[in-house]
C-alpha cells in the first residue's frame, strides 16, 4: 500500500471508505457518494477518490470481517438453538455480473456452454435460520458446483460455530456422498432431502411407504475412489443414515439421533425455506446484483459488504421487535427497515451521528412502527425470473425498493 494512501490529508479516509462500502447502495455511485457526504458532513468525497482508495482494500478482508463478527456472536452473545443444535440451512443461486470481457473470462471458467454469453457467478448462502444470521456466503466461478462451494464454506466455519453442534438442512440438489463425507469429517449433522436414484436402498424405502427406517447405504466403487482422492484414504464403503418420510413425496435422510428428530422433523426440514427467502431479499431488496464498479475487486467488495449489512439489519430488526409490546402476531417490515437503516447508516454502523439529532433508540422505535401481519400456512406461487443478458438486475414486480 502506498505511503499516505489513507492519511489525514486525503479526501477519503479509511474509516469513511469502509463505512461507505457498508452503506446501502443501489443507485449511481456519484449520487450515493453525494448522499453519504451529506450524512457525514463532508462535501469533497468524489467517485475518482473512492475508486482509487477501494483498490487498497482486499475483497477477502470483508469476508473475513463477517466471519470474525459471526464468531464473536456465537462466542459472546445469547442465541437460539434446537435441542442444543444450531440449525443451519444452505442454498445456491446464480448472480448476474456486469457483462464485461474481463468478468466473462474470470467467472465463466469451467462453464460447459459458450463463453460469449452473460457474465454469471455461482454462489451459496449458509444461514442460521433460528437466529437470522448469514454465517457465510460466496460468489465464485459459474463453472463451480454448489456442493463444492458449500463444502468450502463448511470447512472454514469458525470454531465458535462448530462447538454448538450445527445441523445443516439441505434440499435434494445437495444430496451427494462427497458432501455427506465432508460433514461427517467436520462433525456436522445433516438433514438432506433424498433424490430419486441416489441409492437403491433409498429408492426401496421411498416405494415401501414406510415412515422411518435406519440403514447403511453403500456408494459405488467409482464414488469411493473419488472420496479417497478428495479426502484421503478412509473407510467410505458405507454411511449409516436414518430415512424419514415427511410427506408422500418428501423423504429426508439424517444423521441426527432418533430421540431428537422424530417429533419435529417437518418443522426442521421446512426451516430451510428461510434461507431461500433470504436470497430473494438479497436480490430484490438489497439489490446485491447492482455493483458500484466493474472490476473483480469492486464486485467482491460490494457482495461481501451486503452480507455484513444483512446481519446488521437482522440485528436491529430483532431489537426493534423486542421493543414492541402490543402482543399482535406481526413482524418487522424488512424492506422499510432497510430504507430507515440507509437514512441512519452512519449512526447504526459507527454509533455516531454528525448531522442529525438522533440516537439508536429512536431509530429502533421508528423501525418498530412498520410491521406486516404474520399469515400462518400461507403459500405463494414461486416466481422465476429470466436471467437478464445485459444491464442491471430487474426487481420482481411485487417488490417496492427501499434503496
C-alpha positions as CSV (number, residue, x, y, z in Angstrom):
1,X,0.0,0.0,0.0
2,X,1.5,3.4,-0.9
3,X,2.6,5.6,2.0
4,X,-0.2,8.1,2.9
5,X,-2.9,6.3,1.0
6,X,-5.3,6.9,3.9
7,X,-3.6,9.8,5.6
8,X,-5.5,12.7,7.1
9,X,-4.6,14.8,4.0
10,X,-6.5,12.5,1.7
11,X,-10.1,13.3,0.8
12,X,-11.5,9.9,1.9
13,X,-10.1,8.3,5.0
14,X,-10.0,4.5,5.5
15,X,-12.9,4.8,8.0
16,X,-15.0,6.8,5.6
17,X,-14.2,4.3,2.8
18,X,-15.1,1.3,4.9
19,X,-18.4,2.9,6.1
20,X,-19.3,3.8,2.6
21,X,-18.8,0.2,1.5
22,X,-21.3,-0.9,4.2
23,X,-23.7,1.9,3.2
24,X,-26.8,0.5,1.5
25,X,-26.2,1.3,-2.2
26,X,-28.1,0.5,-5.4
27,X,-28.1,3.8,-7.4
28,X,-25.4,5.8,-9.3
29,X,-22.2,5.8,-7.3
30,X,-21.9,9.6,-7.8
31,X,-25.4,10.0,-6.3
32,X,-24.7,7.6,-3.4
33,X,-21.5,9.4,-2.6
34,X,-23.3,12.7,-2.6
35,X,-25.9,11.3,-0.2
36,X,-23.2,9.8,2.0
37,X,-21.2,13.0,2.0
38,X,-24.3,14.9,3.4
39,X,-24.6,12.3,6.1
40,X,-21.0,12.6,7.3
41,X,-20.9,16.4,6.8
42,X,-18.3,16.5,4.0
43,X,-18.6,17.8,0.5
44,X,-15.3,16.8,-1.2
45,X,-15.8,13.0,-1.5
46,X,-15.9,12.1,-5.1
47,X,-16.1,9.0,-7.3
48,X,-12.5,9.0,-8.5
49,X,-11.2,9.3,-5.0
50,X,-13.4,6.4,-3.9
51,X,-12.3,4.3,-6.9
52,X,-8.6,4.8,-6.1
53,X,-8.9,4.1,-2.4
54,X,-11.0,0.9,-2.7
55,X,-8.2,-0.8,-4.6
56,X,-6.2,-0.9,-1.3
57,X,-8.9,-3.0,0.5
58,X,-8.7,-6.7,-0.4
59,X,-12.2,-8.2,-1.0
60,X,-11.2,-11.1,1.3
61,X,-11.0,-8.6,4.2
62,X,-14.7,-8.0,4.2
63,X,-15.4,-11.8,4.0
64,X,-13.1,-12.4,7.0
65,X,-14.7,-9.5,8.8
66,X,-18.1,-11.2,8.6
67,X,-16.6,-14.5,9.8
68,X,-15.0,-12.7,12.7
69,X,-18.3,-11.0,13.6
70,X,-20.1,-14.3,13.4
71,X,-17.5,-16.0,15.7
72,X,-17.9,-13.1,18.2
73,X,-21.7,-13.6,18.2
74,X,-21.6,-17.3,19.0
75,X,-18.7,-16.8,21.4
76,X,-20.2,-14.0,23.5
77,X,-23.9,-13.5,22.8
78,X,-27.1,-15.4,23.6
79,X,-28.8,-17.2,20.7
80,X,-31.5,-19.8,20.0
81,X,-30.8,-23.5,19.4
82,X,-32.9,-26.6,18.7
83,X,-32.1,-29.4,21.1
84,X,-28.7,-27.8,21.7
85,X,-28.0,-27.7,18.0
86,X,-27.6,-24.7,15.7
87,X,-29.9,-25.1,12.7
88,X,-28.2,-24.0,9.5
89,X,-29.6,-24.0,6.0
90,X,-27.8,-23.6,2.7
91,X,-29.0,-22.9,-0.8
92,X,-27.3,-22.0,-4.0
93,X,-28.1,-19.3,-6.6
94,X,-26.8,-17.6,-9.7
95,X,-25.7,-13.9,-9.8
96,X,-25.7,-11.7,-12.9
97,X,-22.5,-9.6,-13.2
98,X,-21.5,-6.6,-15.3
99,X,-21.1,-8.1,-18.8
100,X,-17.5,-7.2,-19.5
101,X,-14.9,-9.3,-21.3
102,X,-12.7,-9.5,-18.2
103,X,-15.5,-10.7,-16.0
104,X,-16.7,-13.2,-18.5
105,X,-13.2,-14.6,-18.8
106,X,-12.9,-14.8,-15.0
107,X,-16.3,-16.1,-14.0
108,X,-17.3,-18.3,-16.9
109,X,-14.3,-20.6,-16.4
110,X,-15.5,-24.3,-16.4
111,X,-18.8,-23.5,-18.0
112,X,-19.8,-26.1,-20.4
113,X,-21.6,-23.7,-22.8
114,X,-20.1,-20.9,-24.8
115,X,-18.2,-18.0,-23.1
116,X,-19.7,-15.3,-25.2
117,X,-22.8,-15.0,-23.1
118,X,-23.7,-13.0,-20.0
119,X,-21.2,-12.9,-17.2
120,X,-22.6,-15.1,-14.4
121,X,-21.4,-16.2,-11.0
122,X,-22.4,-19.2,-8.8
123,X,-22.7,-18.9,-5.0
124,X,-24.2,-20.4,-1.9
125,X,-25.6,-18.7,1.3
126,X,-25.2,-20.5,4.6
127,X,-27.6,-19.2,7.2
128,X,-28.5,-19.8,10.9
129,X,-32.3,-19.9,10.4
130,X,-33.2,-19.7,14.1
131,X,-31.2,-16.5,14.7
132,X,-31.4,-15.0,11.2
133,X,-27.6,-14.7,10.7
134,X,-25.8,-15.3,7.4
135,X,-22.8,-17.3,8.6
136,X,-21.1,-17.5,5.2
137,X,-21.7,-16.6,1.5
138,X,-19.7,-16.6,-1.6
139,X,-19.7,-15.6,-5.3
140,X,-17.4,-17.7,-7.4
141,X,-16.9,-19.0,-11.0
142,X,-20.1,-20.1,-12.7
143,X,-18.4,-23.4,-13.6
144,X,-18.1,-24.5,-9.9
145,X,-20.8,-26.7,-8.5
146,X,-22.8,-25.7,-5.4
147,X,-21.8,-28.8,-3.5
148,X,-18.2,-27.9,-3.8
149,X,-18.9,-24.2,-2.8
150,X,-20.8,-25.3,0.3
151,X,-18.0,-27.8,1.3
152,X,-15.5,-25.0,1.1
153,X,-17.6,-22.8,3.4
154,X,-18.3,-25.6,5.9
155,X,-14.5,-26.3,6.0
156,X,-13.9,-22.7,7.1
157,X,-16.6,-22.4,9.8
158,X,-15.4,-20.7,13.0
159,X,-14.8,-23.0,16.0
160,X,-17.4,-20.9,17.9
161,X,-20.0,-22.3,15.4
162,X,-18.7,-25.8,15.3
163,X,-18.7,-26.2,19.1
164,X,-22.5,-25.8,19.1
165,X,-23.1,-29.0,17.1
166,X,-24.6,-27.4,14.0
167,X,-27.1,-29.3,11.8
168,X,-27.3,-28.3,8.1
169,X,-30.7,-28.7,6.4
170,X,-30.4,-29.1,2.6
171,X,-32.6,-29.6,-0.5
172,X,-32.1,-32.6,-2.8
173,X,-29.7,-30.9,-5.1
174,X,-27.1,-31.3,-2.2
175,X,-27.7,-35.0,-1.9
176,X,-24.2,-36.3,-2.5
177,X,-21.7,-38.6,-0.8
178,X,-19.0,-36.0,-1.1
179,X,-20.9,-33.5,1.0
180,X,-22.0,-36.1,3.5
181,X,-18.4,-37.3,4.0
182,X,-17.3,-33.7,4.5
183,X,-19.9,-33.0,7.1
184,X,-19.1,-36.3,8.9
185,X,-15.4,-35.3,8.9
186,X,-16.2,-31.9,10.4
187,X,-18.7,-33.4,13.0
188,X,-21.6,-31.6,11.4
189,X,-25.1,-33.1,11.4
190,X,-27.3,-33.1,8.3
191,X,-30.9,-33.3,7.2
192,X,-30.9,-33.8,3.4
193,X,-33.9,-34.4,1.1
194,X,-33.1,-37.5,-1.0
195,X,-33.4,-37.6,-4.7
196,X,-34.5,-40.5,-6.9
197,X,-31.9,-43.0,-8.0
198,X,-29.4,-41.7,-5.4
199,X,-29.2,-45.2,-3.8
200,X,-31.1,-48.5,-4.3
201,X,-31.9,-48.8,-0.6
202,X,-33.2,-45.3,-0.5
203,X,-35.4,-46.0,-3.6
204,X,-36.8,-49.1,-2.0
205,X,-37.7,-47.1,1.1
206,X,-39.5,-44.5,-1.0
207,X,-41.5,-47.2,-2.7
208,X,-42.3,-49.0,0.6
209,X,-44.4,-46.3,2.1
210,X,-42.7,-46.7,5.5
211,X,-42.5,-43.8,7.8
212,X,-38.9,-44.3,9.1
213,X,-36.0,-46.7,8.6
214,X,-32.3,-46.9,9.7
215,X,-30.0,-48.4,7.1
216,X,-26.5,-48.4,5.8
217,X,-26.1,-47.0,2.2
218,X,-23.2,-48.0,0.1
219,X,-21.6,-45.8,-2.6
220,X,-20.5,-47.2,-5.9
221,X,-16.8,-48.1,-6.3
222,X,-16.2,-45.1,-8.5
223,X,-17.6,-42.8,-5.8
224,X,-15.4,-44.4,-3.2
225,X,-12.3,-43.8,-5.3
226,X,-13.5,-40.1,-5.7
227,X,-13.8,-39.8,-1.9
228,X,-10.4,-41.2,-1.3
229,X,-8.9,-38.8,-3.9
230,X,-10.7,-35.8,-2.3
231,X,-10.4,-36.5,1.4
232,X,-7.6,-39.0,1.6
233,X,-7.6,-42.7,2.5
234,X,-10.6,-43.7,4.7
235,X,-13.5,-46.0,5.1
236,X,-16.1,-44.7,2.7
237,X,-17.8,-48.1,2.0
238,X,-20.9,-47.3,4.0
239,X,-22.8,-44.4,5.5
240,X,-25.4,-45.1,8.3
241,X,-28.4,-42.8,7.8
242,X,-32.0,-42.6,9.1
243,X,-34.6,-42.2,6.4
244,X,-37.7,-40.3,7.5
245,X,-40.8,-39.7,5.4
246,X,-42.3,-36.2,5.8
247,X,-45.0,-36.5,3.1
248,X,-45.9,-38.7,0.2
249,X,-43.2,-37.2,-2.0
250,X,-40.7,-35.8,0.6
251,X,-38.1,-38.2,2.2
252,X,-35.1,-37.0,4.1
253,X,-32.0,-38.7,5.3
254,X,-30.4,-37.6,8.5
255,X,-27.5,-38.3,10.9
256,X,-29.5,-36.9,13.9
257,X,-30.4,-39.3,16.7
258,X,-33.9,-40.7,16.8
259,X,-34.9,-39.1,20.0
260,X,-34.0,-35.6,18.7
261,X,-35.6,-35.7,15.3
262,X,-38.9,-37.6,15.3
263,X,-41.3,-35.0,16.8
264,X,-40.2,-32.0,14.8
265,X,-38.9,-33.5,11.5
266,X,-41.2,-31.4,9.2
267,X,-40.5,-28.2,11.0
268,X,-36.8,-28.6,10.9
269,X,-36.7,-29.5,7.2
270,X,-39.0,-26.7,6.2
271,X,-36.8,-24.2,8.1
272,X,-34.6,-24.2,5.1
273,X,-37.1,-22.1,3.3
274,X,-36.0,-19.2,5.4
275,X,-32.6,-19.4,3.6
276,X,-34.3,-19.3,0.2
277,X,-36.3,-16.2,1.1
278,X,-33.0,-14.6,2.3
279,X,-31.5,-15.0,-1.1
280,X,-34.6,-13.3,-2.5
281,X,-34.2,-10.4,-0.1
282,X,-30.5,-10.1,-1.2
283,X,-31.5,-9.8,-4.8
284,X,-34.8,-7.9,-4.7
285,X,-34.5,-5.6,-1.7
286,X,-30.7,-5.2,-1.1
287,X,-30.0,-5.3,-4.9
288,X,-26.9,-7.4,-4.5
289,X,-26.5,-7.7,-8.3
290,X,-26.2,-3.9,-8.6
291,X,-22.4,-3.2,-8.4
292,X,-20.6,0.1,-7.9
293,X,-17.8,-0.9,-10.3
294,X,-16.9,-3.4,-13.0
295,X,-13.6,-4.8,-11.6
296,X,-13.4,-8.0,-9.7
297,X,-12.3,-6.1,-6.6
298,X,-15.4,-3.9,-6.8
299,X,-18.0,-6.7,-7.2
300,X,-16.5,-8.8,-4.5
301,X,-16.3,-5.9,-2.1
302,X,-20.0,-5.0,-2.8
303,X,-21.1,-8.6,-2.4
304,X,-19.4,-9.2,1.0
305,X,-20.3,-5.8,2.3
306,X,-24.0,-6.6,1.7
307,X,-23.6,-9.8,3.6
308,X,-22.4,-7.8,6.6
309,X,-25.2,-5.3,6.0
310,X,-27.8,-8.1,6.1
311,X,-26.6,-9.2,9.5
312,X,-26.6,-5.6,10.8
313,X,-30.1,-5.2,9.5
314,X,-31.2,-8.5,11.1
315,X,-29.8,-7.4,14.5
316,X,-31.6,-4.1,14.6
317,X,-34.8,-5.7,13.4
318,X,-34.6,-8.2,16.3
319,X,-34.0,-5.3,18.7
320,X,-36.9,-3.3,17.2
321,X,-39.2,-6.4,17.5
322,X,-38.3,-6.9,21.2
323,X,-39.4,-3.3,21.9
324,X,-42.9,-3.9,20.6
325,X,-45.4,-4.7,23.4
326,X,-48.7,-4.8,21.5
327,X,-48.8,-8.7,21.5
328,X,-50.0,-8.9,17.9
329,X,-48.7,-11.6,15.6
330,X,-46.7,-9.2,13.4
331,X,-43.2,-8.9,12.2
332,X,-40.9,-6.1,11.2
333,X,-41.1,-5.0,7.6
334,X,-37.6,-5.7,6.5
335,X,-37.8,-3.6,3.3
336,X,-38.8,-0.5,5.1
337,X,-36.3,-1.2,7.9
338,X,-33.6,-1.3,5.2
339,X,-34.7,2.2,4.0
340,X,-34.6,3.5,7.5
341,X,-31.2,2.0,8.0
342,X,-29.9,3.8,5.0
343,X,-31.2,7.1,6.4
344,X,-29.4,6.4,9.6
345,X,-26.5,4.4,8.3
346,X,-23.7,6.4,9.9
347,X,-25.4,6.2,13.3
348,X,-26.1,2.4,13.0
349,X,-22.7,1.5,11.7
350,X,-20.5,3.8,13.8
351,X,-22.7,4.8,16.7
352,X,-22.2,8.4,15.9
353,X,-24.4,10.9,14.0
354,X,-22.6,14.1,12.9
355,X,-25.6,15.9,11.3
356,X,-28.8,14.6,12.8
357,X,-30.1,14.9,16.3
358,X,-30.9,11.2,16.6
359,X,-30.0,8.2,18.6
360,X,-30.2,4.4,18.1
361,X,-33.3,4.1,20.4
362,X,-35.3,6.5,18.2
363,X,-34.2,4.5,15.1
364,X,-35.4,1.3,16.6
365,X,-38.7,2.9,17.6
366,X,-39.1,4.1,14.0
367,X,-38.4,0.7,12.6
368,X,-40.9,-0.9,15.0
369,X,-43.7,1.2,13.6
370,X,-43.6,-0.6,10.3
371,X,-44.8,-4.2,10.6
372,X,-46.6,-6.7,8.5
373,X,-49.1,-9.4,9.7
374,X,-47.8,-13.0,10.0
375,X,-50.1,-15.2,8.0
376,X,-49.5,-18.8,9.0
377,X,-49.6,-21.6,6.4
378,X,-49.7,-19.0,3.6
379,X,-48.4,-20.4,0.4
380,X,-47.5,-18.1,-2.5
381,X,-46.7,-19.4,-6.1
382,X,-43.0,-19.4,-6.7
383,X,-42.0,-16.9,-9.3
384,X,-39.0,-17.5,-11.5
385,X,-37.2,-14.7,-13.5
386,X,-35.3,-14.9,-16.7
387,X,-31.7,-14.2,-16.5
388,X,-31.0,-10.7,-17.8
389,X,-28.3,-10.7,-20.5
390,X,-27.3,-7.1,-20.2
391,X,-27.7,-4.2,-17.8
392,X,-28.6,-4.4,-14.1
393,X,-30.9,-6.7,-12.2
394,X,-34.6,-6.2,-12.6
395,X,-36.5,-6.4,-9.3
396,X,-39.6,-8.7,-9.3
397,X,-42.8,-6.8,-9.8
398,X,-44.2,-7.5,-6.3
399,X,-41.3,-5.7,-4.6
400,X,-41.1,-1.9,-3.8
401,X,-37.5,-1.0,-3.4
402,X,-36.5,1.0,-0.3
403,X,-32.9,1.7,-1.5
